[in-house]
Amino acid sequence: DDFYGFVNTGIDYFTHERYGVPSMYRNAMPTMEDRGEYCTHLFAREALRFLDTTRDDTPFLLYVPFNAPHMSSSLDPKIRSTVQAPEEFKTLYPPVLQEFRSVDNYRYGGAAEVVTAAAKKRDYRAAVTCMDAEIGRLLNKLEAQGTLDNTIVIFFSDNGGSGGADNSPLRGHKGQTWEGGIRVPCIVRWPAGGVPANAVSDAFLSSLELVPSLAAACNVSLPPDLILDGSDWWPVLRGQATSPRNEMFWQRKELLAARVGKWKWVHMGDAAQGLFDLSNDPAERHNLAEEFPDVVRAVQARLHAWQTEMEQAEPRGPFRDY
């Protein structure tokens, strides 16, 4: 195995620090060898280096989690209030009239200069465009090696957009349980596996499908006593079957959401709550809770059953105090 990347939840794209703490590692050792270079370029560089070591007959797994377009984790409010992007990609978009604005009380106190909304949107687009260009380089490398069509390529986001993003027509953003915070695009390419080109699927699928789907693609048998929350999505993406998923649940502190079939119940703390028919109202504009109280109770019951199941499950990972 080979690793290059940062070991924190976000960094400055050029210093590779999180609020002043150096965070870039090569394998198990900290490194500052590339300080000053834009990290999206660095992650693509390392991915290309890895691909140069692969052989046609050897399967491989390459995980490239670009941090773009995450907000920059810098102590400087002018940097922290936007997404850093190379100038060459910023210039691809129209210039903004004003780069910065003054605020009396920035998020950690005190007056500060921060980017304007227009500049933040331009920076976000520039960072995404840069990432897109680097992904193109990776695909070109696979094509040059003659392995592109039989390589499974999956691209998706871990949450809805924030900062300079535009999630419309969906409601909400990252950190919320509205569709704008949890519904994300996913692009899958695998011509040799029967995934059709230029097809669009609105099937109810989740990233929980990744493990069983990749295991199926590799003809790997999973342990019979292993309980997975996902299913093999290849028949769905090939258009041969409908998704077996009918439920999905979310909980982030006091924020909750539950989807059962077409129905979704949302509880955004003190902000708002309601029942929505996603088949007709994916933007969650029309609260139907008063009209369908029995549906609310049924969806909430499924949420409570899931919460009970999660509490009884064996703890996994470092994110739970056990």
Residue pairs with C-beta under 8 A, 6 or more apart in sequence:
2 27
2 50
3 25
3 26
3 27
3 28
4 25
4 26
4 27
4 42
4 43
4 46
5 24
5 25
5 43
5 65
6 16
6 18
6 23
6 24
6 25
6 39
6 67
7 23
7 25
8 18
8 21
8 23
8 73
9 18
9 73
10 18
10 67
10 70
10 71
10 72
10 73
11 17
11 18
11 23
11 24
11 39
11 67
11 72
11 73
12 18
12 72
12 73
12 74
12 79
12 84
13 38
13 39
13 40
13 67
13 68
13 72
13 84
13 85
14 35
14 36
14 37
14 38
14 39
14 84
15 35
15 36
15 74
16 22
16 23
16 24
16 32
16 34
16 35
16 39
17 23
17 73
17 74
18 73
19 73
19 74
19 75
20 75
22 30
22 32
24 30
24 31
24 32
24 34
24 35
24 39
25 31
26 33
34 42
38 84
38 86
38 130
39 67
40 66
40 67
40 68
40 127
40 130
40 131
40 134
41 86
41 130
41 134
43 64
43 66
43 134
44 64
44 134
44 135
44 137
44 138
47 62
47 64
47 138
48 137
48 138
48 141
50 60
50 62
51 62
51 138
51 141
51 142
51 145
54 60
54 145
54 147
56 145
56 146
56 147
59 218
64 138
66 131
66 134
68 83
68 85
68 127
68 128
68 130
68 131
69 83
69 124
69 127
69 128
69 131
69 161
69 163
69 164
69 165
70 83
71 80
71 81
71 82
71 83
71 162
71 163
72 79
72 80
72 82
72 83
72 84
73 80
74 80
77 106
77 112
77 113
77 114
78 100
78 112
78 113
78 114
78 115
81 106
81 114
81 115
81 120
82 114
82 115
82 119
82 120
82 123
82 124
82 163
82 164
83 120
83 123
83 124
83 126
83 127
83 163
83 164
84 123
84 127
85 123
85 126
85 127
85 129
85 130
86 126
86 130
89 126
89 127
89 129
89 130
89 133
90 122
90 123
90 126
92 126
92 129
93 122
93 125
93 126
94 122
96 116
96 118
96 119
96 122
97 118
98 116
98 118
98 119
99 115
99 116
99 119
100 113
100 114
100 115
100 116
100 119
101 113
101 114
101 115
101 116
102 111
102 112
102 113
103 111
103 112
103 113
103 114
104 111
105 111
106 112
106 114
115 123
117 164
120 163
120 164
121 164
121 166
122 164
123 164
124 161
124 163
124 164
124 165
125 164
135 155
139 148
139 153
142 148
142 151
142 153
149 191
149 192
150 190
150 191
150 192
150 193
151 190
152 188
152 189
152 190
152 193
152 214
152 217
153 187
153 188
153 189
153 190
154 186
154 187
154 188
154 189
154 210
155 186
155 187
155 188
156 184
156 185
156 186
156 187
156 207
157 184
157 185
158 184
158 207
159 174
159 175
159 181
159 182
159 184
160 167
160 170
160 172
160 173
160 174
160 176
160 179
160 180
160 181
160 182
160 183
160 184
161 167
161 173
161 174
161 180
162 173
162 174
162 175
165 173
165 174
167 173
167 180
169 282
169 283
170 178
170 179
170 180
170 183
170 282
170 283
170 284
171 178
171 179
171 180
171 283
171 284
171 285
172 178
172 179
172 180
172 181
172 284
173 180
173 181
174 181
175 181
175 252
175 255
176 182
176 255
176 268
177 250
177 252
177 255
177 256
177 257
177 266
177 267
177 268
178 257
178 266
178 268
178 284
179 264
179 278
179 282
179 283
179 284
182 250
182 257
183 282
186 205
186 207
188 195
188 237
189 195
189 197
190 217
191 197
193 217
193 234
194 234
194 238
195 234
195 237
195 238
196 238
196 239
199 237
199 239
201 236
201 237
203 233
203 236
203 237
203 242
203 243
204 243
204 245
204 246
204 248
204 259
205 233
205 236
205 243
205 245
206 230
206 245
206 248
207 230
208 228
208 229
208 230
209 230
209 231
209 232
209 233
209 245
210 230
211 228
211 230
212 222
212 228
212 230
212 231
212 232
213 230
213 231
213 232
213 233
213 234
215 221
215 222
216 232
216 234
217 234
222 228
230 245
231 243
231 244
231 245
233 243
235 241
236 242
236 243
246 260
246 261
247 258
247 259
247 260
247 261
247 302
247 306
248 258
248 259
249 257
249 258
249 259
249 302
249 303
249 306
249 307
250 256
250 257
250 258
251 257
251 307
254 267
254 269
255 267
255 268
255 269
256 265
256 266
256 267
256 303
257 264
257 265
257 266
257 267
258 264
258 265
258 299
258 300
258 302
258 303
258 306
259 278
259 299
260 298
260 299
260 302
262 277
262 278
262 279
263 275
263 276
263 277
263 278
263 292
263 295
263 299
264 275
264 276
264 278
264 284
264 299
265 273
265 274
265 275
265 276
265 289
265 296
265 299
265 300
265 303
266 272
266 273
266 274
266 276
266 284
267 273
273 289
274 284
274 287
274 288
274 289
275 287
275 288
275 289
275 292
275 295
275 296
275 299
276 284
276 286
276 287
276 288
277 286
277 288
278 284
288 295
289 296
315 322
